[in-house]
Amino acid sequence: GPHMYNFAEASRLAAAAGAAIEVADAVMLAERAGQLLSDQATLARMSQAALAFSRAHQGATARNLAICKRLLPPT
């Protein structure tokens, strides 16, 4: 939906990668879900895009922890 302020960049990137679709409301969600379920080719493309998107963004926690360790004094 339109209320993605707490993960705006991630949702924008996922949509740009073809891994997500933004809908305005529950009615549109039901319509798009029905369309995807009846369009196996699009569903397969989105599934592959979502998998690639997920793999491309793995390790964020480890990268952030490494940055914190470099910036914080040793304990």
Steps between C-alpha positions, in 0.01 A plus 500: 500500500594862499609499867856373466677793664703279734649301211456738207836433337470121523149502356602739221798280412292181510241650267771629265651150493166350403476316831204694643191690400354791694124506541283776640253297702358157582281494191799562274698240694236237432487596132877486454528173693231347279679622188830354616345167587353475153816621320762236572764666281484830689487319831811302408685816390408680822601197707842488333539878540410474869753222554772699322407815694516311829837346418642836390410653835615221729751579770386851592509421871854366482617802298341741747652314796844519338461877461395535864800294616736727305341817643461396864791476740608147593349357816 
